Amino acid sequence: MAIHSPEPSTESRNDSPDTTPVTVLGMGPMGRALAGALLAAGHPVTVWNRTPGRAGELVERGVVEAESARAAVAASPLVIVCVIDYAAVDAIVRPAADALRGRTLVNLTADSPDRARATAAWAAEHGIGYLDGSILTPATTIGTDAATVIYSGPEEEFAAHRAALAALGGRSDHLGTDPGRAAAFDVAVLDFAWTAVSGYFHGLALARAEGITAAQLLPYSQGIVSLLGHVVPLYAERIDADRHPGDVSNVISVAAGIEHVLHASAARGLDTGVLDAALAVARRTIDEGYGRDDFSRVVDTVRKG
């Protein structure tokens, strides 16, 4: 799930009369948000959680809390599972495989593309319709225009449940029949997000070591965020076209800048592991003869491992 989104609208995007019963397995913050959005859209909702009692407020609103995962699955043709990882998914749904037969399982648990494909293969073996999905916005956006949920798997499964899934709000995209594709989008976005946030935190640590507060640095940090808004689409275009003109800056100049940050960080005794890795990739790119290319060229170096 992505770490930030615009402030959510209070208006749901689901205008469909669809009232398919839906089961939600997992009552963490996201599971509760999913169940609440489905209930608000008029769906009969059954929920289950390994630790009972997490659905108290939802039960007061009309959600039915089942005594077992099997009973919850049996209550609905559409079953959504949203838990911590696929190990938890397996522990919940595999013992209920016979109850799931003939139903559709939508797995909105974040994990790796290969695990999504393995779960899809298991579902197919047991006669279970399967969609894998990823939620790219926080729980507070679910059921609003600000939510983004992506899916992959059989088109017919997505089409059959499109109206019900629309209750989750905002943007709802089917990205293809490969069941691992939604997870691939998710991990790529999270890679960008958490690497960027880690860089921001490292920058704040370096600033603090030099007597600069986060508030003092903020306007300049926001300037970098604004710059990224221009750089991200530019790099996307160059990488897809495999064009890396070093007309403004190049790998050599970026490597020099990283070295300056490393020198300042080391002088203050900071952990430089992330920066060391970034410099190592830049230097490998230079060693391969691409130092005069745009920094976007390092994508090829990363792909080589």
C-alpha positions as CSV (number, residue, x, y, z in Angstrom):
1,M,0.0,0.0,0.0
2,A,1.2,3.5,-0.8
3,I,2.1,5.8,2.0
4,H,0.3,9.0,1.0
5,S,-2.7,10.1,-0.9
6,P,-4.8,13.2,-1.3
7,E,-7.4,14.0,1.3
8,P,-10.4,11.6,0.6
9,S,-13.7,12.8,-0.6
10,T,-16.7,11.7,1.5
11,E,-18.6,10.7,-1.7
12,S,-18.5,7.1,-2.7
13,R,-17.9,6.3,-6.3
14,N,-20.3,3.3,-6.3
15,D,-23.7,4.2,-7.9
16,S,-24.4,0.6,-8.9
17,P,-27.5,-1.2,-7.5
18,D,-25.4,-4.4,-7.1
19,T,-25.9,-5.9,-3.6
20,T,-23.9,-9.1,-3.9
21,P,-23.2,-10.5,-0.4
22,V,-19.5,-10.1,0.3
23,T,-17.2,-11.8,3.0
24,V,-14.1,-10.0,4.3
25,L,-11.5,-12.1,6.0
26,G,-9.1,-10.0,8.2
27,M,-10.2,-7.2,10.5
28,G,-7.1,-5.1,10.6
29,P,-7.5,-1.4,9.8
30,M,-7.7,-2.1,6.1
31,G,-10.0,-5.0,6.4
32,R,-12.4,-3.0,8.6
33,A,-12.3,-0.2,6.0
34,L,-13.1,-2.6,3.2
35,A,-16.0,-4.1,5.1
36,G,-17.3,-0.6,6.0
37,A,-17.3,0.6,2.5
38,L,-19.1,-2.5,1.2
39,L,-21.7,-2.1,3.9
40,A,-22.2,1.6,3.1
41,A,-22.8,0.6,-0.5
42,G,-25.6,-1.7,0.4
43,H,-23.9,-5.1,0.4
44,P,-24.7,-7.7,3.0
45,V,-21.3,-8.2,4.6
46,T,-19.9,-11.1,6.7
47,V,-16.5,-10.8,8.4
48,W,-14.1,-13.1,10.2
49,N,-10.8,-12.4,12.0
50,R,-8.4,-14.8,13.7
51,T,-8.7,-12.7,16.9
52,P,-12.5,-12.3,17.6
53,G,-14.0,-9.0,18.6
54,R,-12.2,-6.7,16.1
55,A,-15.4,-6.0,14.2
56,G,-17.4,-4.5,17.1
57,E,-18.4,-1.1,15.5
58,L,-19.1,-2.8,12.2
59,V,-21.4,-5.4,13.8
60,E,-23.3,-2.5,15.4
61,R,-23.8,-1.2,11.9
62,G,-25.1,-4.5,10.5
63,V,-22.1,-6.6,9.6
64,V,-22.4,-10.3,10.5
65,E,-19.3,-11.7,12.4
66,A,-18.9,-15.4,11.6
67,E,-17.6,-17.9,14.1
68,S,-15.1,-19.5,11.6
69,A,-13.4,-18.7,8.3
70,R,-15.4,-21.6,6.8
71,A,-18.7,-20.1,7.9
72,A,-17.7,-16.7,6.7
73,V,-16.8,-18.1,3.2
74,A,-20.0,-20.0,3.0
75,A,-22.0,-16.8,3.4
76,S,-21.0,-15.1,0.2
77,P,-20.2,-15.7,-3.5
78,L,-17.4,-13.1,-3.2
79,V,-14.7,-13.4,-0.6
80,I,-12.1,-10.7,0.0
81,V,-9.0,-11.5,2.2
82,C,-6.8,-8.7,3.4
83,V,-4.2,-9.8,6.0
84,I,-0.5,-9.3,6.8
85,D,1.1,-11.6,4.2
86,Y,0.5,-14.7,2.1
87,A,1.5,-17.0,4.9
88,A,-1.5,-15.7,6.8
89,V,-3.6,-16.0,3.6
90,D,-2.6,-19.7,3.3
91,A,-3.4,-20.4,6.9
92,I,-6.9,-18.9,6.6
93,V,-8.1,-20.0,3.1
94,R,-6.4,-23.3,2.4
95,P,-8.2,-25.2,5.1
96,A,-11.5,-23.8,3.7
97,A,-10.7,-24.8,0.1
98,D,-13.9,-26.9,-0.2
99,A,-16.1,-24.1,1.0
100,L,-14.4,-21.7,-1.5
101,R,-15.0,-24.0,-4.5
102,G,-17.2,-22.2,-7.0
103,R,-16.8,-18.8,-5.3
104,T,-14.4,-15.9,-6.2
105,L,-11.5,-15.1,-3.8
106,V,-10.1,-11.6,-4.1
107,N,-6.8,-11.4,-2.4
108,L,-5.9,-7.8,-1.4
109,T,-3.0,-8.8,0.8
110,A,0.3,-7.2,-0.2
111,D,3.1,-9.6,-1.1
112,S,5.4,-10.6,-4.0
113,P,4.3,-11.3,-7.6
114,D,5.5,-14.9,-7.5
115,R,3.5,-15.6,-4.3
116,A,0.4,-14.2,-6.1
117,R,0.9,-16.6,-9.0
118,A,1.4,-19.5,-6.7
119,T,-1.9,-18.7,-4.9
120,A,-3.7,-18.3,-8.2
121,A,-2.4,-21.8,-9.2
122,W,-3.7,-23.3,-6.0
123,A,-7.1,-21.6,-6.4
124,A,-7.4,-23.0,-10.0
125,E,-6.6,-26.5,-8.7
126,H,-9.5,-26.2,-6.3
127,G,-12.1,-24.7,-8.6
128,I,-11.9,-21.3,-7.0
129,G,-12.1,-18.1,-9.0
130,Y,-9.2,-15.8,-8.1
131,L,-8.2,-12.2,-8.4
132,D,-5.1,-10.8,-6.9
133,G,-5.1,-7.1,-6.0
134,S,-3.2,-4.4,-4.3
135,I,-4.4,-1.3,-2.4
136,L,-2.2,1.7,-3.2
137,T,-3.8,4.2,-0.8
138,P,-4.4,4.3,3.0
139,A,-7.3,2.8,4.8
140,T,-8.8,6.2,5.3
141,T,-9.4,6.5,1.5
142,I,-11.4,3.3,1.1
143,G,-14.9,4.0,-0.1
144,T,-14.0,7.5,-1.4
145,D,-12.8,9.0,-4.6
146,A,-9.2,9.0,-3.3
147,A,-8.9,5.2,-3.2
148,T,-6.8,3.3,-5.7
149,V,-7.1,-0.5,-6.0
150,I,-5.5,-2.5,-8.7
151,Y,-6.4,-6.1,-9.8
152,S,-5.0,-8.8,-12.0
153,G,-6.2,-12.3,-13.0
154,P,-9.0,-13.6,-15.2
155,E,-10.9,-10.8,-17.0
156,E,-14.2,-12.7,-16.5
157,E,-13.8,-12.7,-12.7
158,F,-13.1,-9.0,-12.6
159,A,-16.1,-8.3,-14.9
160,A,-18.4,-10.4,-12.8
161,H,-17.6,-8.5,-9.6
162,R,-16.7,-5.1,-11.0
163,A,-19.8,-3.4,-9.5
164,A,-19.2,-4.8,-6.0
165,L,-15.5,-4.0,-6.1
166,A,-16.4,-0.4,-7.2
167,A,-17.8,0.1,-3.6
168,L,-14.2,0.2,-2.4
169,G,-14.0,3.6,-4.2
170,G,-12.0,5.8,-6.5
171,R,-9.9,4.1,-9.1
172,S,-10.3,0.4,-9.8
173,D,-8.0,-0.9,-12.5
174,H,-7.7,-4.4,-14.0
175,L,-4.1,-4.7,-15.2
176,G,-4.1,-8.0,-17.0
177,T,-4.6,-11.7,-16.7
178,D,-1.2,-12.5,-15.1
179,P,-2.2,-12.9,-11.5
180,G,1.1,-11.5,-10.4
181,R,0.8,-8.2,-12.3
182,A,-1.0,-6.2,-9.6
183,A,1.6,-7.3,-7.0
184,A,4.4,-6.3,-9.4
185,F,3.0,-2.8,-9.7
186,D,2.6,-2.6,-6.0
187,V,6.2,-3.6,-5.1
188,A,7.6,-1.3,-7.7
189,V,5.7,1.6,-6.3
190,L,6.6,0.7,-2.7
191,D,10.3,0.3,-3.8
192,F,10.2,3.9,-5.0
193,A,8.2,5.2,-2.0
194,W,10.2,3.6,0.8
195,T,13.6,4.3,-0.8
196,A,12.6,7.9,-1.2
197,V,11.3,8.2,2.3
198,S,14.4,6.5,3.6
199,G,16.5,9.1,1.8
200,Y,14.4,11.9,3.3
201,F,15.0,10.5,6.8
202,H,18.7,10.2,6.1
203,G,18.8,13.8,5.0
204,L,17.0,14.9,8.2
205,A,19.5,13.0,10.2
206,L,22.4,14.8,8.4
207,A,20.6,18.1,8.8
208,R,20.2,17.5,12.6
209,A,23.8,16.6,12.9
210,E,24.6,20.0,11.4
211,G,22.2,21.8,13.7
212,I,19.4,22.2,11.2
213,T,15.8,21.3,12.2
214,A,13.4,19.5,10.0
215,A,11.2,22.6,10.0
216,Q,14.1,24.7,8.8
217,L,14.9,22.2,6.0
218,L,11.2,21.8,5.0
219,P,10.9,24.5,2.3
220,Y,13.9,23.1,0.5
221,S,12.8,19.5,0.9
222,Q,9.5,20.5,-0.6
223,G,11.4,22.0,-3.5
224,I,13.0,18.5,-4.2
225,V,9.5,16.9,-4.0
226,S,8.3,19.5,-6.6
227,L,11.3,18.7,-8.8
228,L,10.5,15.0,-8.7
229,G,7.1,15.8,-10.2
230,H,9.0,16.8,-13.3
231,V,11.8,14.3,-13.2
232,V,9.7,11.2,-12.8
233,P,7.8,11.4,-16.1
234,L,11.0,12.5,-17.9
235,Y,12.8,9.5,-16.6
236,A,9.9,7.2,-17.4
237,E,10.0,8.4,-21.0
238,R,13.7,8.0,-21.4
239,I,13.9,4.6,-19.8
240,D,11.0,3.2,-22.0
241,A,12.7,4.6,-25.1
242,D,16.2,3.5,-23.9
243,R,17.5,7.0,-24.5
244,H,19.8,8.5,-21.9
245,P,21.2,11.8,-23.1
246,G,23.5,13.4,-20.6
247,D,22.7,16.9,-21.8
248,V,21.9,18.4,-18.4
249,S,23.7,16.1,-16.0
250,N,25.2,12.6,-16.2
251,V,26.2,9.7,-14.0
252,I,29.7,11.1,-13.3
253,S,28.3,14.3,-11.9
254,V,25.6,12.6,-9.9
255,A,28.3,10.2,-8.4
256,A,30.3,13.2,-7.4
257,G,27.3,14.7,-5.6
258,I,26.7,11.4,-3.8
259,E,30.3,11.4,-2.7
260,H,29.9,14.9,-1.2
261,V,26.9,13.7,0.8
262,L,28.9,10.6,1.9
263,H,31.8,12.7,3.1
264,A,29.5,14.9,5.2
265,S,27.6,11.9,6.6
266,A,30.8,10.0,7.5
267,A,32.2,13.2,9.2
268,R,29.1,13.1,11.5
269,G,29.2,9.4,12.1
270,L,26.0,8.6,10.3
271,D,25.0,5.2,8.8
272,T,25.8,5.5,5.1
273,G,24.6,2.0,3.9
274,V,22.0,3.3,1.5
275,L,24.3,6.0,0.1
276,D,27.1,3.5,-0.3
277,A,24.8,1.2,-2.3
278,A,23.7,4.1,-4.5
279,L,27.3,5.2,-5.2
280,A,28.3,1.6,-6.0
281,V,25.6,1.3,-8.7
282,A,26.7,4.7,-10.2
283,R,30.3,3.6,-10.2
284,R,29.5,0.3,-11.9
285,T,27.6,2.3,-14.6
286,I,30.6,4.5,-15.1
287,D,32.9,1.5,-15.3
288,E,30.7,0.0,-18.0
289,G,31.4,3.1,-20.1
290,Y,28.1,5.0,-19.5
291,G,29.4,7.8,-17.3
292,R,28.5,10.5,-19.7
293,D,24.9,9.3,-20.0
294,D,21.9,10.6,-18.0
295,F,21.6,9.1,-14.6
296,S,18.5,7.2,-15.9
297,R,21.1,4.8,-17.4
298,V,21.6,3.2,-13.9
299,V,18.4,1.3,-14.5
300,D,20.3,-1.1,-16.7
301,T,23.0,-1.6,-14.1
302,V,20.4,-2.4,-11.4
303,R,18.7,-4.9,-13.8
304,K,22.0,-6.7,-14.1
305,G,22.2,-7.2,-10.4
